[in-house]
Every structure is written in structure tokens, then in C-alpha cells.
């Protein structure tokens, strides 16, 4: 409850940034402890609205920098949330608790990171504010807030200060996925890169068999889309190119499931894009068999070969044809058209598509083959010229 009419006027003056009026009300006996029904003091108001001179005035009159509103927010928390670096600096210098959390466990560093207020974040870091604090109910950290809100510079700064790029949130969604779902793909990729950068580079480049349990754990994480768990496994020594007893790697699993962010994470960790399993199937072939168009594009961009065949003669093209995956066929056909033996492979793919009940895919292959043959004939030099 506001401490008298004069106290209410002091709070209003602090909110408006009226230094003269605030001074007059204080001289008239207004208490710096006066608060609104929501627990907001004049210092809360001045901090929230960025009125540095009034903040200094109130602190000079013994206003508490530890005062909390009904949510547990301190003046520093509000200044951090709204990006008022000059006010935050005054409050920190005056002894404001840099890790003073709200009743939900949100700290000033989390508040500043939410909107990427780097100047405030730097002040807090200099004052030894924690980058590891997590809200008890949700597990949310400053890093996860910055990632979800697409604040790339804040994400980078927090990692530089030692923040975990894979905080354990209670909803199970890793930070990279929160960023991706919020429409910040570049930040999602940056989060993945930070997570995987913590792995041992020598281990990541090594290609070899794992014991079955380690490879299975990595493949399970890849299939489920948990790139952060993958990063933890890799950092603990699990080899990114390790395989299970069937020769399947994490990249095989991610390609089969179409886990795009995980594929990117594995490629960042130097996964071997064309490593075959024990049937000679590559990740590209498995993606083609499932019709994972975007996964196919990622793998091709990373240098995957569309020409590799299994011992049984199955290639990415014929694999895509088996279930009539037209998008995959459109990606693969142009890459093969100028290769020797293309017409034979295309005929095989067409027969597979037709035999498995995909006449549209068969027609697509047939049409492309005709156009390709026509173009090749036209480009062939005339022997009579």
C-alpha cells in the first residue's frame, strides 16, 4: 500500500523522471519505502523507466536496492530487463544483488539476455553475476532465453563466459530446438556449433567402431533429434563416426529420421558423409529410401555422393524410386544425367517405381530420361561438319 499521498506522488514523479518534483516530495517527508499495491517503490519505477538521476537521488536518501515487488523483482532486475545500462551500473555500484532472483527464479542476467541487452550483460558479468543460474521450475537459463529470442550476440557472449549451450530444461527441448521453433535458424545453428565445439577435435575426426552401447546411444540421440545429448556424448569420448554392429552411425540414424538440425550438428562435428554401413548403404541412400528431401539436400551440399551403390545394386536414385518419392527423384536425377550408364539406372528406377505402385514417379523418371537423351543428342557434334 502506498505510504500516504506524498509517497504516491513520489512514485509518480520517479516514473515520470521529474527530478525536481521527486526531490521536493522527499524533502516534504515522502518515504522511500512507499510502494504501490504491486510492491513497486519509487526506485523500482525510476529503474524501470531509466531515470538515472532519480535512481541516484533515491539511493542517496537510503532507498533499498534490495526491495522487491509482488513478483520478487528488484530494481536491478527491471533495469536489466529493459536494457538501462547506466541505471544498472549505479545499482550494482550501490550494492544491488547481481543474482537477486524473482520468485520464479529469474535473475538479472536472464532478464538482460532475453532481449540481448549486451551492455547490461557485460556489467553483470563484470560484477560476477552467474551465467549458470536456472529457474527451479523450468530449468530456463540466460542462455536458453537468449537462444529462444534469437539474440545471437548474447548467445555468443554467454558461451564465452562459460554458459552451458545445452541447458537441461524441464520440458525436454534443447536450446537449439527452442531457437529453431521460434524462427531463428541462424541462432539454432550457432547454438549447435557451440555445443559441438566442446567436443575433443581429435576424437571427432577419428573413424572407427564403437562398442555397441555407445554407438546405439549416439544413434538414438540423433534419431530423436537431441543434438545436445549428442554433443554431451561426443564430448565424453563417443566417436561421431562410430558404428554399431550393423555399421550404422549417428548420421545414418539422423538421415533416416530426417532430423535436419541433428544432421547439421553431425556435419559440424566432421561426421563422414559417405560412411557405409555393412550393407554398403550410405546416409544419403537411407534418406532417399525414406523420401527425406531436405535431408538429401543437406547431405548433397556436404559432398555426399549420389553414385554409391550397395552390393545389391541399390543407389540413392533407385532407393527413392522404390516408394515413389518424387521430391527425392527431382533432386537426384539431374546429378546423374551425364554419368555413363544413366539410362540403364534410370530404367531400373522406373521399373521399381512402377512395380511398387508409383506410376507418377515412373512417369517422372521416364520424362526426365527422354529430355536428358534429347539434350545429349543435340549437344553431340555433327560428324559431317
Secondary structure as GFF3:
##gff-version 3
##sequence-region A 1 385
A	DSSP	alpha_helix	4	16	.	.	.	ID=ss1
A	DSSP	alpha_helix	19	27	.	.	.	ID=ss2
A	DSSP	alpha_helix	42	48	.	.	.	ID=ss3
A	DSSP	alpha_helix	52	60	.	.	.	ID=ss4
A	DSSP	alpha_helix	75	82	.	.	.	ID=ss5
A	DSSP	alpha_helix	85	93	.	.	.	ID=ss6
A	DSSP	alpha_helix	108	114	.	.	.	ID=ss7
A	DSSP	alpha_helix	118	126	.	.	.	ID=ss8
A	DSSP	alpha_helix	142	148	.	.	.	ID=ss9
A	DSSP	alpha_helix	152	160	.	.	.	ID=ss10
A	DSSP	alpha_helix	175	181	.	.	.	ID=ss11
A	DSSP	alpha_helix	185	197	.	.	.	ID=ss12
A	DSSP	alpha_helix	201	205	.	.	.	ID=ss13
A	DSSP	alpha_helix	212	224	.	.	.	ID=ss14
A	DSSP	alpha_helix	227	235	.	.	.	ID=ss15
A	DSSP	alpha_helix	250	257	.	.	.	ID=ss16
A	DSSP	alpha_helix	260	268	.	.	.	ID=ss17
A	DSSP	alpha_helix	283	290	.	.	.	ID=ss18
A	DSSP	alpha_helix	293	301	.	.	.	ID=ss19
A	DSSP	alpha_helix	316	322	.	.	.	ID=ss20
A	DSSP	alpha_helix	326	336	.	.	.	ID=ss21
A	DSSP	alpha_helix	342	355	.	.	.	ID=ss22
A	DSSP	alpha_helix	359	379	.	.	.	ID=ss23
###
